[in-house]
Amino acid sequence: MLCFVSVGLIAYCLGSFPTAYVVGRVRGIDIRKVGSGNVGATNVTRVLGKRVGYPVFLVDFCKGLVAVLLAEAIARRCGLNPMATDVCAALGGIFSVVGHSYPVWLGFKGGKGVATSLGVIFGISWIAALIMGAVWIVLFKITRYVSVASVGAALALPLAMIALYFLRTLQSPVLFYFSLCLAAIVIIRHRSNLSRLIDGTEPRFTRK
């Protein structure tokens, strides 16, 4: 039990580092008050350009990746069996995304969790991460809506994970159930975007 608690706390702390907010402050702005107001790489790219936004995406991606790798290392140190190790990895992934989306440092108002989620999936299964990334790119190129691409990629994740499980690439179904939780978090974080899409007021992506 101590292993699981440790994983959750460490992962949350990693995920809660507000990269976009810190970078915005260094550039003299509060990213929460410009653009879409989202504390994430997309808004930073939209407001400050790709030279700033891409590194923010990379750091947020690494938060999820490192959380999973640390969770697996802790599981091995605790001598857990393969299924329990998967549970640890899943907890690390979920809590890093929760930390990014609800950081205590910003009053529990953070980003949408897409970059961090992709890092989590890459740490668990690079194949699923590539599928998720490909879906995101295709949908973004077609629609130019980041929200559509993000929600589509989130929905593709559980499908990719269940396929990998039946192909025996994953050792247990735990990670499939984890992917359902992760997809739900991402979609819930995009509920305002979905409302704007229905109303026809969601802005397409442009860089200033």
C-alpha positions as CSV (number, residue, x, y, z in Angstrom):
1,M,0.0,0.0,0.0
2,L,2.9,2.4,0.8
3,C,4.2,1.9,-2.7
4,F,0.9,2.9,-4.3
5,V,0.6,6.0,-2.0
6,S,4.2,7.0,-2.8
7,V,3.6,6.6,-6.5
8,G,0.4,8.7,-6.4
9,L,2.0,11.6,-4.4
10,I,5.2,11.7,-6.5
11,A,3.3,11.6,-9.8
12,Y,0.9,14.3,-8.7
13,C,3.8,16.6,-7.7
14,L,5.5,16.0,-11.0
15,G,2.4,16.6,-13.0
16,S,1.4,19.7,-11.1
17,F,4.4,21.7,-12.2
18,P,2.7,24.6,-14.1
19,T,5.1,24.8,-17.1
20,A,3.0,27.1,-19.2
21,Y,2.3,29.4,-16.3
22,V,6.0,29.6,-15.3
23,V,7.1,30.2,-18.9
24,G,4.4,32.9,-19.3
25,R,5.6,34.7,-16.2
26,V,9.2,34.6,-17.4
27,R,7.9,36.3,-20.6
28,G,6.0,38.9,-18.6
29,I,2.4,37.6,-19.0
30,D,-0.1,35.6,-17.1
31,I,-1.1,32.8,-19.6
32,R,-4.4,32.4,-17.7
33,K,-5.4,35.9,-18.9
34,V,-4.5,35.8,-22.6
35,G,-5.6,33.7,-25.5
36,S,-7.9,30.9,-24.5
37,G,-6.8,31.2,-20.9
38,N,-5.7,27.6,-20.8
39,V,-2.6,26.7,-18.9
40,G,-1.1,24.5,-21.6
41,A,1.2,24.3,-24.6
42,T,-1.4,25.1,-27.2
43,N,-2.3,28.4,-25.6
44,V,1.4,29.2,-25.2
45,T,2.1,28.4,-28.8
46,R,-0.9,30.5,-29.9
47,V,0.2,33.5,-27.8
48,L,4.0,33.3,-27.8
49,G,4.8,31.2,-30.8
50,K,6.1,27.8,-31.4
51,R,9.7,28.5,-30.2
52,V,8.1,28.9,-26.7
53,G,5.1,26.6,-27.1
54,Y,7.0,23.5,-28.3
55,P,9.4,23.4,-25.3
56,V,6.4,23.7,-23.0
57,F,4.8,20.7,-24.8
58,L,8.0,18.7,-24.4
59,V,8.3,19.4,-20.6
60,D,4.6,18.5,-20.1
61,F,5.1,15.4,-22.1
62,C,8.1,14.5,-20.0
63,K,6.1,15.0,-16.8
64,G,3.9,12.0,-17.8
65,L,6.7,9.9,-19.1
66,V,8.9,10.3,-16.0
67,A,5.9,9.7,-13.7
68,V,5.4,6.3,-15.3
69,L,9.1,5.4,-15.3
70,L,9.4,6.3,-11.6
71,A,6.2,4.3,-10.8
72,E,7.6,1.2,-12.4
73,A,11.0,1.7,-10.7
74,I,9.2,2.0,-7.3
75,A,7.2,-1.1,-8.1
76,R,10.3,-3.1,-8.8
77,R,11.9,-1.8,-5.6
78,C,8.9,-3.0,-3.7
79,G,9.1,-6.4,-5.4
80,L,5.6,-6.3,-6.9
81,N,4.3,-8.8,-9.4
82,P,3.6,-7.9,-13.0
83,M,-0.1,-7.0,-12.5
84,A,0.7,-4.9,-9.5
85,T,3.5,-3.2,-11.4
86,D,0.9,-2.3,-14.1
87,V,-1.3,-0.9,-11.4
88,C,1.6,1.3,-10.2
89,A,2.3,2.5,-13.7
90,A,-1.4,3.3,-14.2
91,L,-1.6,5.2,-10.9
92,G,1.6,7.2,-11.8
93,G,0.1,8.1,-15.1
94,I,-3.4,9.1,-13.8
95,F,-2.0,11.2,-11.0
96,S,0.5,13.0,-13.2
97,V,-2.4,14.0,-15.5
98,V,-4.6,14.9,-12.5
99,G,-1.7,17.0,-11.2
100,H,-1.4,18.8,-14.5
101,S,-5.1,19.4,-14.9
102,Y,-5.7,20.3,-11.2
103,P,-2.4,21.8,-9.8
104,V,-2.6,22.9,-6.2
105,W,-0.3,25.8,-7.0
106,L,-2.8,27.4,-9.3
107,G,-5.9,26.8,-7.3
108,F,-6.6,23.5,-9.0
109,K,-7.1,25.1,-12.4
110,G,-4.6,23.7,-14.9
111,G,-4.3,22.5,-18.4
112,K,-6.2,20.0,-20.4
113,G,-3.6,17.2,-19.9
114,V,-3.1,16.1,-23.6
115,A,0.7,16.5,-23.7
116,T,1.1,14.8,-20.3
117,S,-1.3,12.0,-21.3
118,L,0.8,11.4,-24.4
119,G,3.9,11.1,-22.3
120,V,2.2,8.7,-19.9
121,I,1.1,6.5,-22.8
122,F,4.6,6.6,-24.4
123,G,6.0,5.4,-21.1
124,I,3.5,2.5,-21.0
125,S,3.3,1.6,-24.7
126,W,5.1,3.5,-27.4
127,I,2.8,1.8,-30.0
128,A,-0.3,3.2,-28.4
129,A,1.4,6.6,-28.1
130,L,2.1,6.6,-31.8
131,I,-1.5,5.7,-32.7
132,M,-2.8,8.4,-30.4
133,G,-0.3,10.9,-31.9
134,A,-1.2,9.9,-35.4
135,V,-5.0,10.4,-34.7
136,W,-4.3,13.8,-33.2
137,I,-2.2,14.9,-36.2
138,V,-4.8,13.7,-38.8
139,L,-7.7,15.3,-37.0
140,F,-5.9,18.5,-36.5
141,K,-4.8,18.8,-40.1
142,I,-8.4,18.1,-41.3
143,T,-10.2,20.4,-38.8
144,R,-7.7,22.8,-37.4
145,Y,-9.4,22.4,-34.1
146,V,-7.0,21.4,-31.3
147,S,-10.0,20.3,-29.2
148,V,-11.3,18.0,-31.8
149,A,-7.9,16.4,-32.3
150,S,-7.4,16.0,-28.6
151,V,-10.8,14.4,-27.9
152,G,-10.4,12.1,-31.0
153,A,-7.0,11.0,-29.8
154,A,-8.4,10.4,-26.3
155,L,-11.1,8.2,-27.7
156,A,-8.6,6.3,-29.8
157,L,-6.5,5.4,-26.8
158,P,-8.7,2.7,-25.2
159,L,-9.3,1.1,-28.6
160,A,-5.6,1.0,-29.2
161,M,-4.9,-0.5,-25.7
162,I,-7.6,-3.2,-26.0
163,A,-6.2,-4.2,-29.4
164,L,-2.7,-4.4,-28.0
165,Y,-4.0,-6.5,-25.1
166,F,-5.6,-9.0,-27.5
167,L,-2.4,-9.1,-29.5
168,R,-0.6,-10.0,-26.3
169,T,1.6,-6.9,-26.4
170,L,0.3,-5.9,-22.9
171,Q,0.6,-8.4,-20.0
172,S,-2.6,-7.6,-18.2
173,P,-6.0,-5.8,-18.8
174,V,-5.2,-3.3,-16.1
175,L,-3.7,-0.8,-18.6
176,F,-6.8,-1.0,-20.7
177,Y,-9.0,0.1,-17.8
178,F,-6.4,2.8,-17.0
179,S,-6.7,4.1,-20.6
180,L,-10.4,4.5,-20.1
181,C,-9.9,6.6,-17.0
182,L,-7.2,8.7,-18.8
183,A,-9.4,9.2,-21.8
184,A,-12.3,10.3,-19.5
185,I,-10.1,12.9,-17.8
186,V,-9.0,14.4,-21.1
187,I,-12.6,14.5,-22.4
188,I,-14.0,16.0,-19.2
189,R,-11.3,18.7,-19.3
190,H,-12.5,19.6,-22.9
191,R,-16.2,19.8,-22.0
192,S,-16.2,23.6,-22.5
193,N,-14.6,23.2,-25.9
194,L,-17.2,20.6,-26.8
195,S,-20.0,23.1,-25.8
196,R,-18.4,25.7,-28.0
197,L,-18.1,23.3,-30.9
198,I,-21.8,22.5,-30.6
199,D,-22.6,26.3,-30.6
200,G,-20.2,27.0,-33.5
201,T,-18.1,29.4,-31.4
202,E,-14.9,27.2,-30.9
203,P,-11.9,29.1,-32.5
204,R,-9.7,27.3,-35.0
205,F,-6.0,27.2,-34.2
206,T,-4.0,30.2,-35.3
207,R,-0.6,31.5,-34.2
208,K,0.0,35.2,-33.4
